[in-house]
Amino acid sequence: MLFWVTAALVLLIDQGTKYIVKTTMTLYESIPVIPNIFHLTYIENPGAAFGLLANQRLFFIFITMIILTTIIYFYYKLTGEKLLLRIALGMVVGGAVGNLIDRLRMGVVTDFFDFRIWPVFNIADSAIVIGMIYIAYQLLFHGEEI
């Protein structure tokens, strides 16, 4: 249950923040929150992280579907409580679905967190990265217990 609640919360927060950005900012507008350190910058990314493989929409949709299927399969194979692992899996699913919705609806992903020294990203990207770091940690150091 926690897996699905986490996925839904990530998805709602992701899509909500993207909606706010798209309806209150113009494309490429940048609002300094902490000047020269952190800005809210509205961009539309046609690729993956860092804009890699731009305009490969069908490829990303296909890969996302495989990843979602794999994560959900892995979730149902879990034994025991593993609360944090279930949350991490939910974060990855929620983030992946959030970016998938963008790709299906618009062909691009809305990004807006801009730290100036890193490519612009969004809530979904953050959830995927945080969730995958925890999953990788668990697999590396506790894999036999999963």
Residue frames as a rotation matrix with the C-alpha (Angstrom) as fourth column:
MET 1
0.567 0.824 0.000 0.00
0.824 -0.567 0.000 0.00
0.000 0.000 -1.000 0.00
LEU 2
0.442 -0.472 -0.763 2.79
0.194 -0.780 0.595 2.43
-0.876 -0.411 -0.253 0.93
PHE 3
-0.590 -0.647 0.484 4.37
0.556 0.109 0.824 1.81
-0.586 0.755 0.295 -2.48
TRP 4
-0.181 0.623 0.761 1.24
0.929 -0.147 0.341 3.02
0.324 0.768 -0.552 -4.29
VAL 5
0.775 0.437 -0.456 0.68
0.591 -0.756 0.280 5.97
-0.222 -0.487 -0.845 -1.93
THR 6
0.009 -0.871 -0.491 4.27
0.231 -0.476 0.848 7.11
-0.973 -0.121 0.197 -2.45
ALA 7
-0.675 -0.233 0.700 3.99
0.704 0.080 0.705 6.75
-0.221 0.969 0.110 -6.23
ALA 8
0.257 0.876 0.409 0.72
0.912 -0.360 0.198 8.72
0.321 0.321 -0.891 -6.24
LEU 9
0.702 -0.031 -0.711 2.14
0.417 -0.791 0.447 11.50
-0.577 -0.610 -0.543 -4.02
VAL 10
-0.409 -0.904 -0.125 5.25
0.318 -0.270 0.909 11.89
-0.855 0.332 0.398 -6.18
LEU 11
-0.526 0.276 0.804 3.08
0.845 0.060 0.532 11.94
0.098 0.959 -0.265 -9.31
LEU 12
0.563 0.826 -0.006 0.69
0.815 -0.554 0.171 14.55
0.138 -0.101 -0.985 -7.88
ILE 13
0.478 -0.467 -0.744 3.47
0.248 -0.741 0.624 16.82
-0.843 -0.483 -0.238 -6.63
ASP 14
-0.596 -0.741 0.308 5.38
0.466 -0.007 0.885 16.46
-0.654 0.671 0.350 -9.90
GLN 15
-0.349 0.523 0.778 2.42
0.887 -0.082 0.453 17.19
0.301 0.848 -0.435 -12.14
GLY 16
0.680 0.620 -0.392 1.20
0.725 -0.650 0.228 19.98
-0.113 -0.439 -0.891 -9.84
THR 17
0.155 -0.699 -0.698 4.53
0.217 -0.665 0.714 21.80
-0.964 -0.262 0.049 -9.84
LYS 18
-0.748 -0.391 0.536 4.86
0.574 0.023 0.818 21.40
-0.332 0.920 0.207 -13.61
TYR 19
0.125 0.888 0.441 1.36
0.949 -0.237 0.208 22.84
0.290 0.393 -0.873 -14.04
ILE 20
0.692 0.089 -0.716 2.21
0.466 -0.813 0.349 25.83
-0.551 -0.575 -0.605 -11.85
VAL 21
-0.345 -0.902 -0.259 5.42
0.246 -0.354 0.902 26.47
-0.906 0.248 0.344 -13.79
LYS 22
-0.694 0.060 0.717 3.71
0.718 0.116 0.686 26.17
-0.043 0.991 -0.124 -17.19
THR 23
0.270 0.915 0.301 0.82
0.887 -0.358 0.293 28.46
0.376 0.188 -0.908 -16.22
THR 24
0.848 0.060 -0.526 2.78
0.359 -0.795 0.489 31.15
-0.389 -0.604 -0.696 -14.38
MET 25
-0.032 -0.931 -0.365 6.03
-0.105 -0.360 0.927 31.35
-0.994 0.068 -0.086 -16.35
THR 26
0.805 0.156 -0.572 6.98
-0.571 -0.052 -0.819 31.73
-0.158 0.986 0.047 -19.99
LEU 27
0.865 -0.491 0.106 9.29
0.501 0.833 -0.235 29.26
0.027 0.256 0.966 -21.68
TYR 28
0.039 -0.987 0.153 12.96
0.744 -0.074 -0.664 30.02
0.667 0.140 0.732 -20.77
GLU 29
0.493 0.142 0.859 11.93
-0.379 -0.853 0.358 32.50
0.783 -0.502 -0.367 -18.08
SER 30
-0.138 -0.615 -0.776 14.24
0.640 0.543 -0.544 32.32
0.756 -0.572 0.318 -15.08
ILE 31
0.696 0.409 0.590 13.38
-0.224 -0.657 0.720 33.57
0.682 -0.633 -0.365 -11.61
PRO 32
-0.419 -0.902 -0.107 16.31
-0.116 0.169 -0.979 33.89
0.901 -0.398 -0.175 -9.18
VAL 33
0.767 0.542 -0.342 15.51
0.245 0.245 0.938 32.36
0.593 -0.804 0.055 -5.80
ILE 34
0.575 -0.751 -0.326 19.13
0.241 -0.225 0.944 32.62
-0.782 -0.621 0.052 -4.62
PRO 35
0.870 -0.137 -0.474 20.83
-0.471 -0.521 -0.712 34.73
-0.150 0.842 -0.518 -7.33
ASN 36
0.162 -0.821 -0.548 23.53
-0.889 0.119 -0.442 32.86
0.428 0.559 -0.710 -9.28
ILE 37
-0.784 -0.394 0.480 22.97
-0.579 0.742 -0.338 29.73
-0.223 -0.543 -0.810 -7.17
PHE 38
-0.698 0.626 0.347 19.36
0.583 0.779 -0.233 28.57
-0.416 0.040 -0.908 -7.50
HIS 39
-0.727 0.515 -0.454 16.77
-0.649 -0.731 0.211 29.74
-0.223 0.448 0.866 -10.03
LEU 40
0.020 0.763 0.646 13.41
0.270 0.618 -0.738 28.51
-0.963 0.189 -0.193 -11.21
THR 41
-0.565 -0.288 -0.773 13.93
-0.657 -0.410 0.632 28.25
-0.499 0.866 0.042 -14.97
TYR 42
0.398 0.820 0.411 11.18
-0.254 0.529 -0.810 26.90
-0.882 0.217 0.419 -17.21
ILE 43
-0.538 -0.509 -0.672 12.50
-0.813 0.100 0.574 24.68
-0.225 0.855 -0.467 -19.99
GLU 44
0.725 0.671 0.157 11.09
-0.572 0.713 -0.406 21.84
-0.385 0.205 0.900 -22.04
ASN 45
-0.330 -0.922 0.202 13.49
-0.725 0.384 0.571 18.93
-0.604 0.042 -0.796 -22.37
PRO 46
0.520 0.548 -0.655 13.04
-0.849 0.416 -0.326 16.72
0.093 0.726 0.682 -25.47
GLY 47
-0.060 -0.648 -0.759 15.62
-0.375 0.720 -0.585 14.21
0.925 0.249 -0.286 -24.21
ALA 48
0.533 0.101 -0.840 16.66
0.634 0.610 0.476 12.32
0.560 -0.786 0.261 -21.10
ALA 49
0.694 -0.363 -0.622 18.88
0.467 -0.429 0.773 13.60
-0.547 -0.827 -0.129 -18.31
PHE 50
-0.231 -0.817 -0.528 21.13
0.133 -0.565 0.815 16.42
-0.964 0.118 0.239 -19.53
GLY 51
0.347 0.456 -0.820 19.14
-0.712 -0.441 -0.546 16.51
-0.611 0.773 0.171 -22.79
LEU 52
-0.724 -0.665 0.183 20.71
-0.412 0.630 0.659 13.26
-0.554 0.401 -0.730 -23.99
LEU 53
-0.819 0.346 0.458 19.05
0.548 0.710 0.442 11.52
-0.173 0.613 -0.771 -26.95
ALA 54
-0.584 0.595 -0.552 16.88
-0.341 -0.797 -0.499 14.54
-0.736 -0.103 0.669 -27.73
ASN 55
-0.090 0.730 -0.677 13.67
-0.976 -0.199 -0.085 13.92
-0.197 0.654 0.731 -29.67
GLN 56
-0.786 -0.143 -0.602 13.66
-0.288 0.946 0.151 10.14
0.548 0.292 -0.784 -29.15
ARG 57
-0.297 0.769 0.566 10.15
-0.952 -0.285 -0.113 10.20
0.075 -0.572 0.817 -27.71
LEU 58
0.639 0.595 -0.487 9.09
-0.590 0.786 0.185 6.66
0.493 0.169 0.853 -28.67
PHE 59
-0.129 -0.780 -0.612 12.36
0.114 0.602 -0.791 5.23
0.985 -0.172 0.012 -27.35
PHE 60
-0.854 -0.226 0.468 11.82
-0.381 -0.341 -0.859 6.91
0.354 -0.912 0.205 -23.95
ILE 61
0.115 0.960 0.255 8.20
-0.988 0.084 0.131 5.79
0.104 -0.267 0.958 -23.78
PHE 62
0.562 0.039 -0.826 9.25
-0.245 0.962 -0.121 2.19
0.790 0.271 0.550 -24.54
ILE 63
-0.470 -0.834 -0.291 12.12
0.136 0.257 -0.957 2.22
0.872 -0.489 -0.007 -22.02
THR 64
-0.641 0.291 0.710 9.88
-0.739 -0.482 -0.470 3.78
0.205 -0.827 0.524 -19.34
MET 65
0.473 0.871 -0.134 7.29
-0.818 0.490 0.299 1.04
0.326 -0.032 0.945 -19.82
ILE 66
0.279 -0.470 -0.837 9.97
0.134 0.883 -0.451 -1.64
0.951 0.014 0.310 -19.40
ILE 67
-0.765 -0.607 0.214 11.32
-0.074 -0.248 -0.966 0.06
0.640 -0.755 0.145 -16.26
LEU 68
-0.279 0.751 0.599 7.84
-0.947 -0.317 -0.044 0.44
0.157 -0.579 0.800 -14.77
THR 69
0.642 0.507 -0.575 7.02
-0.475 0.852 0.221 -3.21
0.602 0.131 0.788 -15.45
THR 70
-0.083 -0.790 -0.608 10.31
0.259 0.572 -0.778 -4.31
0.962 -0.222 0.157 -13.88
ILE 71
-0.814 -0.221 0.537 9.89
-0.382 -0.491 -0.783 -2.15
0.436 -0.843 0.315 -10.76
ILE 72
0.094 0.931 0.354 6.29
-0.983 0.030 0.184 -3.27
0.160 -0.365 0.917 -10.21
TYR 73
0.565 0.010 -0.825 7.32
-0.130 0.989 -0.076 -6.93
0.815 0.150 0.560 -10.68
PHE 74
-0.488 -0.845 -0.219 10.17
0.200 0.136 -0.970 -6.43
0.849 -0.518 0.103 -8.18
TYR 75
-0.530 0.375 0.761 7.75
-0.785 -0.556 -0.273 -4.78
0.320 -0.742 0.589 -5.73
TYR 76
0.533 0.846 -0.018 5.43
-0.794 0.507 0.336 -7.80
0.294 -0.164 0.942 -5.76
LYS 77
0.410 -0.475 -0.778 8.40
0.168 0.878 -0.448 -10.14
0.896 0.052 0.440 -5.19
LEU 78
-0.420 -0.588 0.691 9.48
-0.549 -0.442 -0.710 -8.32
0.723 -0.677 -0.136 -2.00
THR 79
0.177 0.422 -0.889 9.17
0.568 0.694 0.442 -10.24
0.804 -0.583 -0.117 1.22
GLY 80
-0.271 -0.269 -0.924 8.85
0.959 -0.157 -0.236 -8.77
-0.081 -0.950 0.301 4.69
GLU 81
0.475 0.500 -0.724 8.29
0.571 -0.801 -0.179 -5.16
-0.670 -0.329 -0.666 5.68
LYS 82
-0.426 -0.780 0.459 11.15
0.874 -0.224 0.431 -3.34
-0.233 0.584 0.777 3.89
LEU 83
0.469 0.732 -0.495 9.40
0.649 -0.666 -0.369 0.00
-0.599 -0.148 -0.787 4.41
LEU 84
0.124 -0.488 -0.864 12.13
-0.295 -0.849 0.438 2.23
-0.948 0.200 -0.249 2.97
LEU 85
-0.859 -0.423 0.289 12.64
0.105 0.407 0.907 -0.01
-0.501 0.810 -0.305 -0.05
ARG 86
-0.151 0.896 0.418 8.91
0.961 0.232 -0.151 0.11
-0.233 0.378 -0.896 -0.80
ILE 87
0.579 0.292 -0.761 8.98
0.248 -0.952 -0.177 3.92
-0.777 -0.086 -0.623 -0.53
ALA 88
-0.361 -0.818 -0.447 12.02
-0.318 -0.343 0.884 4.09
-0.877 0.462 -0.136 -2.83
LEU 89
-0.771 0.149 0.619 10.32
0.570 0.595 0.567 1.87
-0.284 0.789 -0.544 -5.42
GLY 90
0.308 0.951 -0.041 7.22
0.879 -0.301 -0.370 4.08
-0.364 0.078 -0.928 -5.21
MET 91
0.275 -0.300 -0.913 9.35
-0.087 -0.954 0.287 7.18
-0.958 0.000 -0.288 -5.73
VAL 92
-0.793 -0.609 0.021 10.85
-0.077 0.134 0.988 5.71
-0.604 0.782 -0.153 -8.91
VAL 93
-0.473 0.693 0.545 7.44
0.874 0.449 0.188 4.69
-0.115 0.565 -0.817 -10.24
GLY 94
0.488 0.694 -0.529 5.85
0.637 -0.698 -0.328 8.05
-0.597 -0.177 -0.783 -9.42
GLY 95
-0.019 -0.598 -0.801 8.71
-0.280 -0.766 0.579 9.94
-0.960 0.236 -0.153 -11.05
ALA 96
-0.880 -0.324 0.347 8.78
0.186 0.437 0.880 7.72
-0.437 0.839 -0.324 -14.11
VAL 97
-0.113 0.924 0.366 5.02
0.981 0.163 -0.107 8.08
-0.158 0.347 -0.924 -14.61
GLY 98
0.434 0.248 -0.866 5.27
0.299 -0.947 -0.121 11.86
-0.850 -0.206 -0.485 -14.13
ASN 99
-0.412 -0.665 -0.623 7.82
-0.442 -0.451 0.775 12.23
-0.796 0.595 -0.108 -16.92
LEU 100
-0.811 0.193 0.553 5.97
0.510 0.697 0.505 9.65
-0.288 0.691 -0.663 -19.04
ILE 101
0.261 0.955 -0.142 2.80
0.784 -0.295 -0.547 11.75
-0.564 0.032 -0.825 -18.86
ASP 102
0.217 -0.267 -0.939 4.76
-0.287 -0.937 0.200 14.76
-0.933 0.226 -0.279 -20.14
ARG 103
-0.790 -0.610 -0.057 6.22
-0.254 0.241 0.937 12.76
-0.558 0.755 -0.346 -23.02
LEU 104
-0.552 0.657 0.514 2.84
0.789 0.611 0.068 11.32
-0.269 0.443 -0.855 -24.00
ARG 105
0.437 0.818 -0.375 1.00
0.674 -0.574 -0.465 14.65
-0.596 -0.050 -0.802 -23.79
MET 106
0.814 -0.113 -0.570 3.60
-0.249 -0.954 -0.167 17.08
-0.525 0.278 -0.805 -25.14
GLY 107
0.841 -0.540 0.036 6.57
0.325 0.450 -0.832 15.09
0.433 0.711 0.554 -26.41
VAL 108
-0.204 -0.890 0.409 8.86
-0.045 -0.408 -0.912 16.93
0.978 -0.204 0.043 -23.96
VAL 109
0.164 0.172 -0.971 9.43
0.925 0.316 0.213 16.98
0.344 -0.933 -0.107 -20.20
THR 110
0.654 0.127 0.746 8.94
-0.049 -0.977 0.209 20.19
0.755 -0.173 -0.632 -18.21
ASP 111
0.036 -0.721 -0.692 11.98
0.941 0.257 -0.219 21.04
0.336 -0.643 0.688 -16.07
PHE 112
0.637 0.307 0.707 12.48
0.168 -0.950 0.262 24.00
0.753 -0.048 -0.657 -13.73
PHE 113
0.887 -0.416 -0.199 14.95
0.167 -0.112 0.980 23.46
-0.430 -0.902 -0.030 -10.85
ASP 114
0.683 -0.644 0.344 18.09
0.291 -0.192 -0.937 25.28
0.670 0.741 0.056 -11.96
PHE 115
0.796 -0.462 -0.391 21.20
0.407 -0.071 0.911 25.18
-0.449 -0.884 0.132 -9.75
ARG 116
0.828 -0.380 -0.412 23.31
-0.524 -0.786 -0.327 26.85
-0.200 0.487 -0.850 -12.47
ILE 117
-0.271 -0.962 -0.020 26.08
-0.925 0.255 0.283 24.24
-0.267 0.096 -0.959 -12.26
TRP 118
-0.749 0.166 0.641 23.81
0.130 0.986 -0.104 21.32
-0.649 0.005 -0.761 -13.12
PRO 119
-0.856 0.500 0.130 21.25
0.106 -0.077 0.991 20.73
0.506 0.863 0.013 -15.89
VAL 120
-0.503 0.770 0.392 17.70
-0.861 -0.485 -0.153 21.87
0.072 -0.414 0.907 -15.09
PHE 121
-0.870 0.204 -0.449 15.49
0.188 0.979 0.082 19.12
0.457 -0.013 -0.890 -13.60
ASN 122
-0.126 0.922 0.366 12.11
-0.625 -0.360 0.692 18.52
0.770 -0.142 0.622 -11.93
ILE 123
0.085 0.266 0.960 10.41
-0.963 0.268 0.011 16.69
-0.254 -0.926 0.280 -9.02
ALA 124
0.949 0.311 -0.049 10.09
-0.311 0.902 -0.298 13.45
-0.048 0.298 0.953 -11.02
ASP 125
0.397 -0.883 -0.250 13.81
-0.136 0.212 -0.968 13.44
0.908 0.418 -0.036 -11.79
SER 126
-0.303 -0.500 0.812 14.62
-0.845 -0.253 -0.471 14.03
0.441 -0.828 -0.346 -8.12
ALA 127
0.434 0.563 0.704 12.33
-0.817 0.576 0.043 11.21
-0.381 -0.593 0.709 -6.97
ILE 128
0.932 -0.123 -0.340 13.83
-0.113 0.794 -0.598 8.79
0.343 0.596 0.726 -9.51
VAL 129
0.062 -0.998 0.031 17.41
-0.280 -0.047 -0.959 9.62
0.958 0.050 -0.282 -8.50
ILE 130
-0.282 -0.132 0.950 16.76
-0.951 -0.095 -0.296 9.46
0.129 -0.987 -0.098 -4.74
GLY 131
0.675 0.625 0.392 14.77
-0.659 0.750 -0.061 6.24
-0.333 -0.217 0.918 -5.09
MET 132
0.836 -0.380 -0.395 17.40
-0.051 0.663 -0.747 4.59
0.546 0.645 0.535 -7.30
ILE 133
-0.178 -0.910 0.375 20.25
-0.628 -0.188 -0.755 5.56
0.758 -0.370 -0.538 -4.97
TYR 134
-0.075 0.208 0.975 18.47
-0.948 0.287 -0.134 3.81
-0.308 -0.935 0.175 -2.10
ILE 135
0.903 0.427 0.033 17.58
-0.385 0.844 -0.373 0.77
-0.187 0.324 0.927 -4.26
ALA 136
0.492 -0.802 -0.339 21.20
-0.222 0.261 -0.939 0.49
0.842 0.538 -0.050 -5.47
TYR 137
-0.319 -0.582 0.748 22.45
-0.871 -0.131 -0.474 0.74
0.374 -0.803 -0.465 -1.89
GLN 138
0.319 0.542 0.777 20.09
-0.800 0.593 -0.085 -2.04
-0.507 -0.595 0.623 -0.79
LEU 139
0.971 0.054 -0.233 21.06
-0.193 0.754 -0.628 -4.27
0.141 0.655 0.742 -3.70
LEU 140
0.234 -0.969 -0.074 24.79
-0.372 -0.018 -0.928 -3.71
0.898 0.245 -0.365 -3.17
PHE 141
-0.612 -0.595 0.522 24.89
-0.637 -0.020 -0.771 -4.15
0.469 -0.804 -0.366 0.59
HIS 142
-0.496 0.505 0.706 21.81
-0.555 0.441 -0.705 -6.21
-0.668 -0.742 0.062 1.42
GLY 143
-0.345 0.350 -0.871 20.94
-0.911 0.099 0.400 -7.94
0.226 0.932 0.285 -1.86
GLU 144
-0.793 -0.005 -0.610 20.75
-0.010 1.000 0.003 -11.40
0.610 0.009 -0.793 -0.42
GLU 145
-0.838 0.493 -0.234 18.12
0.305 0.067 -0.950 -10.22
-0.453 -0.867 -0.207 2.10
ILE 146
-0.502 0.674 -0.542 15.81
-0.767 -0.637 -0.082 -8.71
-0.401 0.374 0.837 -0.50
